[in-house]
């Protein structure tokens, strides 16, 4: 697929595929075309054994401002906006929802949050496994101020990340919060200088190369599933972990142990994934 609204770059040294939302003139607001390209890029990264993880970032001064709301020849007319919104929510037949694809993606995804995050971009950022923020990152819920409650799962993702009270505060006030506040309330894992954002994220992916691909895959499955388990359902969490362990390739498990004993870097061959299914 030819990408026109995103950039796709692979660094074979670190094993990272960097996907950049590339519509800076509209703060990387997304529509159906960008979603299709993102889905295609994720498929490309998934199928490539040299890619050990994905970094998702934005061009210019925004990560993304959410769903595109403009009109004109570049993006469509107002009459298309309702249908576009329905399609992005997954309410029409066809392509799977982007956020769901990210949630169940078979490799780690890091959000390198370079700037503004607003509206529906909450979902894209939150569906990533790890969020690294530039010191220039800023966040706002935006929906209530624009006349609509949160939609497309934003309430779910935010309450999972930062809890009900912080989510309500941000939704009620519509305040912009900076990177340090995002870190304090648990929205992001790290804050780094802006120029170090991508190198830091690439280095994190490179460190993951010490872990067998099938183990990374199984670990993501287990932790994502157990994140939904309440204390009364702890036994179900054990079942998820047992299932995840069954996904690990025996040859990779053997190589992991052998490389540790021999005090060397492990060598894993191929994608290292038996199956790519959701719970």
Secondary structure per residue as TSV (DSSP state, phi and psi in degrees):
chain	resnum	aa	ss	phi	psi
A	1	X	-	360.0	137.8
A	2	X	-	-85.5	125.1
A	3	X	-	-91.9	128.5
A	4	X	S	-117.1	-20.5
A	5	X	S	-118.2	-0.4
A	6	X	E	-135.6	164.9
A	7	X	E	-116.5	142.4
A	8	X	E	-127.6	117.2
A	9	X	E	-130.2	134.9
A	10	X	E	-113.6	130.5
A	11	X	E	-107.6	102.6
A	12	X	T	-66.7	-24.3
A	13	X	T	-66.8	-46.2
A	14	X	T	-92.3	-17.5
A	15	X	T	81.8	15.3
A	16	X	E	-101.2	136.1
A	17	X	E	-102.3	122.2
A	18	X	E	-101.0	117.1
A	19	X	E	-106.4	121.3
A	20	X	E	-113.8	122.3
A	21	X	E	-67.7	123.6
A	22	X	-	-125.6	59.5
A	23	X	-	-131.4	62.2
A	24	X	G	-62.2	-23.3
A	25	X	G	-66.4	-19.8
A	26	X	G	-123.1	31.0
A	27	X	T	55.0	36.8
A	28	X	T	58.2	31.4
A	29	X	-	-61.2	144.5
A	30	X	B	-114.8	151.5
A	31	X	-	-134.4	-164.3
A	32	X	H	-61.9	-39.0
A	33	X	H	-63.1	-46.1
A	34	X	H	-63.8	-39.7
A	35	X	H	-61.1	-43.8
A	36	X	H	-62.0	-39.3
A	37	X	H	-68.7	-38.5
A	38	X	H	-64.2	-42.4
A	39	X	H	-62.1	-41.7
A	40	X	H	-65.0	-40.4
A	41	X	H	-65.3	-38.9
A	42	X	H	-64.4	-39.9
A	43	X	H	-61.7	-41.4
A	44	X	H	-62.9	-44.2
A	45	X	H	-67.3	-38.0
A	46	X	H	-63.1	-40.4
A	47	X	H	-80.2	-11.1
A	48	X	-	-94.7	113.0
A	49	X	T	-65.7	-19.0
A	50	X	T	-77.3	-17.9
A	51	X	-	-89.2	118.6
A	52	X	-	-101.0	-15.1
A	53	X	E	-168.9	163.8
A	54	X	E	-116.7	139.4
A	55	X	E	-114.1	125.5
A	56	X	E	-111.6	125.2
A	57	X	E	-144.8	-177.0
A	58	X	E	-127.0	155.7
A	59	X	S	-88.1	146.8
A	60	X	T	78.3	-143.0
A	61	X	T	-97.7	9.0
A	62	X	E	-133.1	147.5
A	63	X	E	-72.9	-60.0
A	64	X	E	-169.3	144.3
A	65	X	-	-97.0	9.7
A	66	X	-	95.9	-157.2
A	67	X	B	-64.6	132.7
A	68	X	-	-65.9	132.1
A	69	X	-	-115.2	6.3
A	70	X	-	-83.0	-178.6
A	71	X	-	-131.2	174.7
A	72	X	B	111.5	177.9
A	73	X	T	-63.8	-27.8
A	74	X	T	-67.7	-33.4
A	75	X	T	-134.8	-2.9
A	76	X	B	113.5	178.9
A	77	X	-	-109.3	168.2
A	78	X	H	-56.8	-35.5
A	79	X	H	-63.1	-19.9
A	80	X	H	-88.6	-13.2
A	81	X	H	-68.5	-37.2
A	82	X	H	-65.0	-44.9
A	83	X	H	-65.7	-38.1
A	84	X	H	-63.7	-42.0
A	85	X	H	-62.1	-43.3
A	86	X	H	-61.7	-41.3
A	87	X	H	-66.3	-40.5
A	88	X	H	-66.8	-27.4
A	89	X	T	-79.2	-9.5
A	90	X	T	84.5	18.9
A	91	X	-	-88.4	-4.5
A	92	X	S	-113.9	160.2
A	93	X	S	-70.9	160.4
A	94	X	S	121.2	-134.5
A	95	X	S	-60.7	138.1
A	96	X	-	-62.3	155.6
A	97	X	-	-64.3	139.5
A	98	X	H	-60.1	-46.7
A	99	X	H	-63.8	-39.9
A	100	X	H	-64.3	-39.9
A	101	X	H	-61.6	-41.5
A	102	X	H	-66.7	-42.1
A	103	X	H	-59.9	-39.2
A	104	X	T	-102.6	14.4
A	105	X	-	-61.3	148.3
A	106	X	S	-88.5	4.1
A	107	X	S	-135.5	159.4
A	108	X	E	-61.5	144.3
A	109	X	E	-125.6	126.0
A	110	X	E	-108.8	128.6
A	111	X	E	-87.3	115.3
A	112	X	E	-95.3	93.3
A	113	X	E	-82.5	101.1
A	114	X	-	-88.9	-17.3
A	115	X	S	-166.5	-136.7
A	116	X	E	-66.8	135.4
A	117	X	E	-124.2	125.5
A	118	X	E	-148.1	156.4
A	119	X	T	55.9	-134.9
A	120	X	T	-63.9	-14.9
A	121	X	H	-65.9	-16.6
A	122	X	H	-53.2	-44.1
A	123	X	H	-63.2	-44.4
A	124	X	H	-64.5	-45.2
A	125	X	H	-64.2	-44.4
A	126	X	H	-70.6	-29.1
A	127	X	T	-72.9	-13.1
A	128	X	S	-72.1	154.8
A	129	X	S	-74.1	-35.7
A	130	X	E	-136.7	143.3
A	131	X	E	-123.3	117.6
A	132	X	E	-110.3	126.0
A	133	X	E	-109.4	137.4
A	134	X	E	-70.0	155.4
A	135	X	T	-61.7	-16.0
A	136	X	T	-90.8	-1.0
A	137	X	-	-67.5	142.5
A	138	X	E	-141.8	150.0
A	139	X	E	-136.5	141.1
A	140	X	E	-148.2	145.9
A	141	X	-	-69.7	-45.6
A	142	X	-	76.6	-39.9
A	143	X	T	-52.7	-54.2
A	144	X	G	-58.3	-38.8
A	145	X	G	-64.9	-28.6
A	146	X	G	-90.6	4.1
A	147	X	T	96.7	17.5
A	148	X	S	-143.4	145.6
A	149	X	-	-67.6	165.0
A	150	X	-	-56.5	144.2
A	151	X	-	-140.8	173.6
A	152	X	T	62.4	27.5
A	153	X	T	93.1	2.5
A	154	X	H	-59.3	-39.2
A	155	X	H	-62.5	-39.9
A	156	X	H	-63.2	-51.4
A	157	X	H	-65.1	-43.8
A	158	X	H	-67.0	-42.8
A	159	X	H	-66.9	-30.3
A	160	X	H	-68.4	-37.6
A	161	X	H	-79.3	-47.9
A	162	X	H	-123.4	1.0
A	163	X	H	88.2	166.5
A	164	X	H	-68.4	-44.5
A	165	X	H	-63.9	-47.7
A	166	X	H	-62.9	-39.3
A	167	X	H	-62.9	-43.9
A	168	X	H	-64.3	-39.9
A	169	X	H	-60.7	-46.2
A	170	X	H	-66.5	-37.5
A	171	X	H	-71.2	-37.8
A	172	X	H	-72.5	-37.4
A	173	X	H	-93.0	-26.7
A	174	X	-	58.6	24.4
A	175	X	-	-67.6	150.3
A	176	X	-	-83.8	132.7
A	177	X	E	-116.9	149.1
A	178	X	E	-90.7	-179.9
A	179	X	H	-60.6	-41.0
A	180	X	H	-64.8	-38.4
A	181	X	H	-69.7	-36.7
A	182	X	H	-58.7	-40.3
A	183	X	H	-68.2	-43.0
A	184	X	H	-61.3	-39.3
A	185	X	T	-91.0	0.3
A	186	X	T	91.2	15.3
A	187	X	S	-75.4	-31.6
A	188	X	-	-127.1	159.6
A	189	X	S	-84.8	-35.9
A	190	X	E	-146.7	155.2
A	191	X	E	-122.8	129.6
A	192	X	E	-131.6	159.9
A	193	X	-	-55.1	145.2
A	194	X	G	-54.6	-43.7
A	195	X	G	-70.3	-14.1
A	196	X	G	-98.3	-0.1
A	197	X	H	-58.9	-55.1
A	198	X	H	-70.8	-46.4
A	199	X	H	-56.6	-40.7
A	200	X	H	-62.8	-43.5
A	201	X	H	-66.3	-40.9
A	202	X	H	-62.6	-40.7
A	203	X	H	-63.6	-34.4
A	204	X	H	-66.3	-43.1
A	205	X	H	-61.9	-41.2
A	206	X	H	-60.9	-39.1
A	207	X	H	-63.5	-30.3
A	208	X	H	-68.3	-16.7
A	209	X	T	-64.9	-15.5
A	210	X	T	-75.6	-12.7
A	211	X	S	-104.0	135.3
A	212	X	-	-59.2	139.0
A	213	X	H	-53.7	-41.6
A	214	X	H	-68.7	-29.6
A	215	X	H	-71.4	-41.7
A	216	X	H	-58.7	-45.2
A	217	X	H	-60.8	-49.2
A	218	X	H	-66.2	-37.6
A	219	X	H	-63.4	-44.2
A	220	X	H	-61.0	-44.2
A	221	X	H	-59.7	-46.9
A	222	X	H	-65.0	-47.2
A	223	X	H	-69.4	-39.9
A	224	X	H	-61.0	-44.8
A	225	X	H	-67.9	-44.4
A	226	X	H	-69.4	-19.9
A	227	X	T	-64.0	-19.4
A	228	X	T	-91.8	-5.9
A	229	X	-	-86.2	131.0
A	230	X	-	-89.2	163.9
A	231	X	G	-53.2	-36.8
A	232	X	G	-71.0	-15.0
A	233	X	G	-106.0	24.7
A	234	X	H	-56.8	-36.0
A	235	X	H	-60.6	-35.7
A	236	X	H	-63.8	-35.1
A	237	X	H	-61.7	-39.9
A	238	X	H	-62.1	-37.9
A	239	X	H	-64.6	-42.2
A	240	X	H	-60.1	-43.2
A	241	X	H	-65.8	-39.6
A	242	X	H	-61.9	-42.3
A	243	X	H	-63.4	-43.4
A	244	X	H	-62.0	-39.0
A	245	X	H	-64.0	-28.8
A	246	X	T	-70.7	-13.3
A	247	X	T	-83.1	-15.5
A	248	X	S	-73.1	132.0
A	249	X	-	-72.7	132.5
A	250	X	H	-63.0	-36.8
A	251	X	H	-65.9	-31.6
A	252	X	H	-76.2	-36.2
A	253	X	H	-61.7	-41.7
A	254	X	H	-65.1	-44.3
A	255	X	H	-64.8	-36.2
A	256	X	H	-60.8	-48.0
A	257	X	H	-66.3	-40.8
A	258	X	H	-65.1	-42.7
A	259	X	H	-66.1	-34.5
A	260	X	H	-65.5	-44.5
A	261	X	H	-64.5	-36.2
A	262	X	T	-89.5	1.0
A	263	X	T	54.3	52.4
A	264	X	S	-139.0	168.4
A	265	X	-	-71.6	137.4
A	266	X	-	-70.6	154.1
A	267	X	-	-122.0	110.9
A	268	X	-	-110.9	139.0
A	269	X	-	-114.0	138.8
A	270	X	S	78.4	-172.9
A	271	X	-	-71.1	-30.2
A	272	X	-	71.4	27.2
A	273	X	-	-128.8	120.2
A	274	X	S	-73.7	-45.6
A	275	X	-	-141.9	154.8
A	276	X	-	-129.4	83.1
A	277	X	-	-127.4	164.0
A	278	X	-	-100.1	168.7
A	279	X	-	-62.8	360.0
